Amino acid sequence: MDYTGMKKSMKIALLIALVLTFFGAVILYADNEAANIYNRANKLYAEKEYSRALELYGELVDRGIENPALYYNLANTYFKAGMIGRAVLYYERALHLKPLDREIRANLKFVRMSLTDKISPLYSESMYRVLQMVFAVFNLKVILIIELLFFSAFCALFILYSLSHSVSNSLKRFIIACGILFAVSIAGMSVYITNEKNHPAGIVLDKAVDVNSSPISESEKIFELHEGTKVKIIESRDEWVRFRIADGREGWIRADSIALIQEHTEF
């Protein structure tokens, strides 16, 4: 029996176990520390210490934590602190991660009622609400899930079709329908990704910002926007961005006056 080889293997196994235990402890400590900060922030919010609560919630965001509950609580705190633009921003970020949450949607709707800019969409209000619901629900994650379901159904039925000697016409039609739906979901995902990448949505954070006709400070001021207004970025040029709002108006504003809803998106 090769005891030397066995001892070497045991040493390697022990070393691996120690390394895994160390990294597991680090991760557990980090999670516990973040949970403690989050709980302290919640307590400060309940005590109406909004400035201190914002500091702790902000610390978690700075650590790269993306969580709908964190964003929702941060939005509530910004609203209580009178920072409406940032409240809208974090409600939107929370909704992006959890699009079917009723509380997030209700609070966002309530805060929007207090905005200075009352923008009427180009189409009817009922159509606008339907489109809002569709775009809120069918984000990238949902599209990917739907696509995976159709692809799985298509593969399963295709295998069944290949193994079966006799297949009914209804099953053939169903297989074709699954294939078409899979192709449509692929096309929808491509359109969504292209739109989100090329035209990201942002929220105005400044109390008031002049909208220029061109990306030059001396250009004509065509109208004014206020904090909390949602914009769609069309293009960027140096420190300026051209945007469009729901009523179809366009213009240029400084990039530092807005924040993108999806944090890791670039202008």
ABEGO torsion letter per residue (X at the ends): XBAAAAAAAAAAAAAAAAAAAAAAAAAAAAAAAAAAAAAAAAAAAAAGBAAAAAAAAAAAAAAGBBBAAAAAAAAAAAAAAGBAAAAAAAAAAAAAABAABAAAAAAAAAAAAABABBBBBABBAAAAAAAAAAAAABBAAAAAAAAAAAAAAAAAAAAAAAABABBBAAAAAAAAAAAAAAAAAAAAAAAAAAAAAABBBBBBABABBBBBABBBAABBBABBBBBGBBBBBABBBEABBBBBBAAGBBEBBBAAABBBABAABBX
